[in-house]
Amino acid sequence: MSDLFHESMPDDYLLKCFEIMEKADWHIYQVLTKRPERMLAFTKKYGKVSDHIWLGTSVELDLYKKRIDILRKVPCRIRFVSFEPLLGPISEVNLKGISWAIVGGESGPYFRDVKIEWIKEIQEQCAQQNVAFFFKQWGGKTPTARGRLLDGKEWNEYPSMPTEGKISVFPVQENTHTRI
């Protein structure tokens, strides 16, 4: 697990990763980055990604909401925001063009508590803006330490899957094997 769009990842490696994802179209891939500007540049250079490849960005603090504006420009069918680990209130957020929001607290030995009002603020905005809402975890010393119920319910919403024909842009070469 790493950030595929880290500045040290060469474009040819990224292209190979996307070619593999293109070939294995029976899976849904969720590609998350803290570098949506690199994601945007890459997709502009190589084209729109297939519908089974979902692209997203992390927004852990209000300070990083600008990443959503960049993500909105990425040419793909499903865009998502991971508000995880949620480390502070996000305030008003424009989710136009975003299909899915994932929210979760921090986990690990030095986790910082997430506040219910931060989560509910995002959940309410998702409901108002017709964005699927997924509450992943409260966080704690381990990811499952405090469960994932919000208001006594599991929030497992997902974006609608495309029903039209598959969009394919990245070239797929038959009978080639690429190891990642």
N, C-alpha and C positions, 0 to 999 in steps of 0.2 A: 504494500500500500504506500503510494507516494503521490505527489502532484505530477501528473503526466505532462503538464505544461510548464514545469520548472525550467528556468532559463538554461540549465545545463543539458536539457534533452534536445538533441539535434532533430531538425525537421525530418530527416530521412528515417529516424527511429520512430517518430510520431506517425509518419505516413505508414510505416509497416504495422504499427499497432492498429491504426484505423483500417488497413487492408484486412487484417485478421478479424476485426470486429465485423467488417462488411461480409466476410465469408461465412462467419458463424451467426447468421441472421436469425436463428431460432432463439437466441438470447436477447435480453434487453441489457444494454450496457449503460451504466450511470458514471459519467466521467465528471469528477468534481475538481475544481481548481480554485486557488486563491489568486490566480493570475488570468482573469478573463480577457485582459488586453492581448495576451499571447494567444489565447484560444481564438479570439476574434481574428487576429492577423493570420493565424494558421488556416482557419476555415475560409477566410476571404481568398487566400492564395490557392487552396486546393478544392474549394467548393462546399456546397451544402452537404451535411452528413445525412445518412439514412435514418429513417424514422425509428429504428430500434436502438439508436444511439442517442441517449439523453445527455445533455450538457448542462452543467451547473456551476455555481460559485458559492463560496462560503462567505457568510456575513455574521461575524461573531459579536460585533459592536456596531452601534449607530455610525461610527466613524467610517465604516466600510460599505455603507449603502451604495456608494458610487459604483461599486462592482456590478450591481444589478442593472444600472444604466448601460454598462458595457455589454453585459450578458444579453440584454434585450436585442442587441445588434447582431448577435451570432446567428448565422443562418442554419437553424435546425427546427425540428417540429416540437420537441419537448425541451423546455428550459426549466431548470429548477434552482431553488435557493436553499442552501443548508444553513440555517441559523443555529450552528452547532460548532463548538460549544457556545451556547448563548451566555455571554459574560456581562451583559448590561441591557437596558431598555433600547428598543429599536426606534421607537416613536413612529410617526406616520411614514408609510412606505408605499411607493407606487409599484404594484405588482402587474401592471399591464404587460402582456406578452409572456408572463411567467405561468407555467402550468401547475407547479407543485412547490410546496414549502415543507421542509423537514425542520423540526425544532427538537433540540435536545440539550441537556445539561452536560457539564464536564465530568469526566470520570478519571480516576487515577488517585494515587496516594495524596496528592496536594490539590484535589478538586476544589473549585469555588462553587458555592451554592447558586443555583438559578432561582429566580423569584417567580412565583406563579403569575404575578401581574405582567411580567415581561412576555411570558408564554401566551397568556390570554389576549394580550394586545395584538400579537401576531395572528393568533387563531381568529379573532374577530375581524381583522383586516382581510384575512383569507376568505372568510365567509362573505364579507361585503363585496370583494372583488372577484368572487367565483374562482378561487384557486384551491386546489386540493391541499389538505392539511394532514400532515403525518407527525404525530408526537412520538419521538423515538425513545426518550428516556429522561428521567430526572437527574441521572448521574449519581456520583458517589465514589467510594473507593473502587468499586467495580461497576461496569456499565449496567448491571442488573440490580445493583444494591438497593435502589429505592423504587424499582418498578417503572411502569410507563402509563399509569392511569392518570388522566386529567379529568377532573369532575366526575370521577367514578367510571370513566369510559376509556377504552383504547381508541385512539384516533388513527385509523389506518387508511386514510383516503389516498388514492393514486390518481394520476392524470388519466384522462380517456385515451385509449389506444387508437391510433389511426385505423380507419376502416378502408381507406382508399388504397390504390396500388402503392407498392414499395418505391421509395425514391432512392436511387443509388447513384452516387457520383464518384466515389473513390474507386479506382480501377481494381478489378479483381482478376488476378492471373490464375488460370486453371493449372492444376498439377504442380504448384510451387509450395514449398513448405518453409515457413519462417518461424524461427524459434525466438521467443521473447524472454 
